[in-house]
Amino acid sequence: MTNQSLKKFINLLPKAELHMHIEGSLEPVLMFEIARRNNIKLKYKSVEDVRLAYNFNNLQEFLDIYYAGAGVLVKEQDFYDLTWAYMVKCKEQNIVHCEIFFDPQTHTARGIPFETVLNGITRALNDGQKKFGITSKLIMCFLRHLDEADAFRTLEMALPYKNQICAVGLDSSEKGNPPIKFKDVFFKAKSEGFLTVAHAGEEGSSEYVREAVEILIVDRIDHGNRCLDDELLVRELVKKQIPLTVCPLSNLKLKVTPDLSAHPLKKMLDLGLLVTVNSDDPAYFGGYLEENYVKIAEALNLSFDDIKKLAENSITASFLNDDEKRKLLAEVHSIC
């Protein structure tokens, strides 16, 4: 298939995105715009300087600049503008449903009220549904480099907003912060009715994936690449159809894989894992959802059937109800 026909096919497919950090969609131009109106001085002199800084050697180097960028977000309108820019991108790329992460601890630690963050994001998501018909759900992540007590305080802040937050997750520095560290707060979150997800098996070992499944009892694994190191774990994931939200360009940028041609996505598909494609932190990793589909399809020589299966998986793995899934799956199946 030609590159043009591949892009056209991917764009035509209705898709869901299940692994996207809203703070990670802060493009340099918007970062400077928000910094100016909030009278915040950035250490970068220009948009180009920011782009040059996006050369990471590992997850921690990325996180350092990620948290610095998030520091410009202060007012409700900032969070609205950030989220609205992503909704516009969803419309362009035929993303019909998204389930996005936000990191309240990144902001509350700076004195930004939880409600300021939540209201700005949800207002934009609601406008996205009204104007574009894009459905969405919001997932609140705990920062794993902080302690569980801090996560509990954040969970308490979220309890009055169960109608706006569907799930809790676990992100930030994986190494040295295993899922078991947060078992009690996840148990509490589940008892309060939240769904659960967790980053595991990106830089961490397959044991982190196993802990997320068996101890945190998550509904979905974010990343999960290293599960392939444990054959019994793979069988369990396949049997239970626990979804994996894989992020190819992120994996490349953070050197989780040396080259996209070596990426395990096709192997995951062939093993029967419920694997999906996502963009993670698109402003930092060189592409939104469509770019991830195109690049990985080219690198692994995926067929139209493979690509269509990935779009189907994205709907199946979502937190939509069965009727909503059936409707969107029918739309995917209608694309030849």
PAMARVEX-315217 format. One record per residue (C-alpha): y, x negated, z. Coordinates in steps of 0.1 Angstrom, whole numbers, padded with zeros to 4 digits, always signed. Each point is the difference from the previous one (the first is absolute). Example, Ala and Ser with C-alpha at 12.3 -4.5 7.8 and 13.67 -1.06 7.14 Angstrom:
2
-0045-0123+0078;+0034-0014-0007;
//
This chain:
336
+0000+0000+0000;+0035-0012-0007;+0025-0006+0028;+0021+0029-0012;-0029+0025-0001;-0011-0012+0035;+0034+0006+0014;+0003+0034-0016;-0034+0011+0013;+0008-0012+0036;+0033+0018-0001;-0016+0032-0012;-0025+0000+0029;+0012+0020+0030;-0004-0025+0029;+0003-0001+0038;+0013-0031+0019;-0015-0004+0034;+0011-0035+0011;+0037-0006-0004;+0024-0013+0028;+0033+0017-0005;+0018-0030+0014;-0018-0021-0025;+0016+0020-0029;+0035-0013+0009;+0012-0016-0032;+0025-0028+0002;+0028+0020-0017;-0004+0028+0025;-0003-0025+0029;+0034-0015-0009;+0016+0035-0005;-0012+0012+0034;+0010-0033+0017;+0035+0003-0015;+0006+0035+0012;-0013-0009+0035;+0020-0032+0002;-0031-0021+0004;+0001-0036-0012;-0032-0011-0018;-0010-0036+0000;-0005+0003-0038;+0030-0004-0022;-0012+0021-0029;-0028+0023-0013;-0014-0029-0018;-0002-0021+0032;-0021+0028+0015;-0023+0001-0029;-0004-0038+0002;-0010+0004+0036;-0029+0022-0010;-0023-0030-0004;-0025+0004+0029;-0029-0022+0010;-0015+0025+0023;+0003+0033+0018;+0022-0014+0028;+0026-0015-0023;+0002+0034-0018;+0004+0018+0033;+0029-0023+0011;+0021+0011-0030;-0013+0036+0001;+0014+0005+0036;+0032-0018-0009;+0005+0024-0029;-0007+0031+0021;+0028-0011+0023;+0026+0015-0023;-0014+0035+0006;+0021+0015+0027;+0011+0036-0008;-0020+0031-0010;+0016-0003-0035;-0014-0035-0003;-0036+0013+0005;+0007+0029-0023;+0013-0022-0028;-0030-0024+0004;-0025+0029-0002;+0018+0018-0027;-0001-0031-0022;-0038+0000+0004;-0002+0037-0008;+0018-0006-0033;-0025-0028-0008;-0028+0025+0008;+0014+0024-0025;+0002-0027-0027;-0036-0012+0006;-0016+0035+0003;-0009-0005+0037;-0006+0037+0009;-0008-0007+0037;+0009-0028+0024;-0009-0009+0035;+0024-0026+0012;+0001-0023+0030;+0030-0006+0022;+0004-0025+0029;+0021+0016+0028;-0003-0030+0023;+0018-0022-0026;+0030+0023+0005;-0002+0012+0036;-0001-0036+0011;+0035-0004-0015;+0013+0031+0018;-0004+0024-0029;-0011+0034+0013;-0035+0012-0011;+0016+0032-0012;+0024-0018-0023;-0028-0017-0018;-0022+0031-0002;+0027+0024-0011;+0012-0022-0028;-0035-0006-0014;-0012+0036+0003;+0032+0014-0015;-0005-0021-0032;-0037+0010-0001;+0009+0036+0002;+0025-0004-0028;-0026-0017-0020;-0022+0031+0002;+0028+0024-0007;+0014-0019-0030;-0031-0017-0014;-0030+0019+0014;-0013-0031+0016;-0020+0007+0032;-0001-0026+0028;-0012-0008+0035;+0014-0025+0025;-0020-0026+0019;+0014-0018+0030;-0013-0035+0004;-0002-0021+0032;+0009-0037-0004;-0031-0019+0010;+0018-0032+0010;+0015+0020+0029;-0020+0012+0030;-0018+0033+0004;+0025+0011+0027;+0027-0001-0027;-0022+0020-0023;-0005+0026+0027;+0038+0003+0005;+0004+0006-0037;-0027+0026+0000;+0018+0019+0027;+0031+0000-0021;-0020+0015-0029;-0017+0029+0020;+0029+0025-0005;-0002-0006-0038;-0037+0008-0007;+0012+0024-0027;+0016-0030-0019;-0024-0028+0007;-0036+0005-0011;-0017-0033+0010;+0005-0032+0018;-0009-0034-0014;-0001-0037+0009;+0018-0027-0020;+0018-0034+0003;-0016-0034+0008;-0038+0006-0002;-0013-0034+0011;-0004-0002+0037;+0007+0037+0004;-0034+0018-0004;-0002+0038-0002;-0017+0001+0034;+0033-0011+0016;+0012+0036-0007;-0030+0020+0008;+0015+0020+0028;+0032+0010-0018;-0021+0011-0030;-0022+0021+0022;+0031+0016+0014;+0015+0006-0034;-0032+0016-0012;-0001+0022+0031;+0035+0012-0009;-0012+0010-0035;+0012-0029-0021;-0021-0013-0028;-0005-0038+0001;+0001-0030-0024;+0001-0037+0006;+0006-0032-0020;-0031-0021+0002;-0018-0026-0021;+0031-0013-0019;+0004-0033+0018;-0023+0010+0028;-0038-0002-0002;-0025+0027-0008;-0004+0004+0038;+0035+0014+0001;-0011+0027-0025;-0030+0008+0021;+0021+0003+0031;+0024+0023-0017;-0029+0022-0011;-0022-0001+0031;+0026-0004+0028;+0032+0015-0013;-0021+0026-0020;+0026+0000-0028;+0001+0025-0028;+0010-0027-0025;+0001-0038-0003;+0031-0016-0014;-0009-0030-0022;-0036-0006+0011;-0007-0028-0025;-0021-0021+0024;-0024+0028+0006;-0020-0015-0029;-0010-0028+0023;-0022+0024+0020;-0027+0018-0021;-0009+0024+0029;+0037+0009+0004;+0003+0007-0037;-0029+0023+0001;+0016+0019+0030;+0033+0003-0019;-0017+0013-0031;-0022+0024+0020;+0029+0015+0020;+0024-0003-0030;+0027-0016+0022;+0028-0007-0024;+0015-0035-0006;+0036-0002-0011;+0001-0033-0019;+0032-0016-0012;-0006-0025-0029;+0035-0015-0005;+0004-0003+0038;-0033-0019+0001;+0011-0023-0027;+0035-0006+0014;-0014-0007+0035;-0028-0022-0014;-0028+0023+0013;-0014-0005-0035;+0007-0031-0021;+0003+0020-0032;-0002+0036-0010;-0030-0008-0022;-0018-0009+0033;+0010+0032+0018;-0029+0020+0014;+0012+0034-0011;-0025+0005-0028;-0028-0011+0022;+0011+0025+0026;+0000+0028-0026;-0035-0010-0012;-0014+0000+0035;+0012+0036+0005;+0027-0007+0025;+0028+0026+0001;+0027-0025-0011;+0035+0007-0010;+0029-0019-0015;+0034-0003+0018;+0032-0020+0000;+0003-0010+0037;+0036-0015+0001;+0010+0004-0036;+0035-0015+0002;-0015-0032+0013;-0032-0002-0020;+0012+0005-0035;-0010+0035-0009;-0004+0037+0009;-0031+0020-0004;+0000+0001-0038;+0005-0038-0002;-0030-0005+0023;-0022+0022-0021;+0011-0017-0032;-0004-0036+0013;-0034+0005+0016;-0013+0020-0030;+0010-0029-0023;-0014-0027+0023;-0034+0017+0006;-0002+0016-0034;-0004+0035+0016;-0010+0028-0023;+0018+0033-0003;-0028+0015+0021;+0005-0026+0027;+0037+0007+0001;-0005+0038+0001;-0025-0005+0028;+0026-0019+0020;+0025+0029-0005;-0027+0025+0011;-0007-0021+0030;+0037-0001+0010;-0001+0038+0002;-0034+0002+0017;+0011-0026+0026;+0032+0018+0008;+0007+0022+0031;+0007+0030-0022;-0021+0031+0007;-0030+0009-0022;+0019+0025-0021;+0028-0024-0007;-0025-0027-0009;-0018+0023-0024;+0033+0009-0018;+0010-0036-0004;-0035-0012-0010;+0000+0027-0028;+0032-0015-0013;-0015-0035+0000;-0032+0013-0018;+0022+0017-0027;+0013-0034-0011;-0022-0013-0029;
//
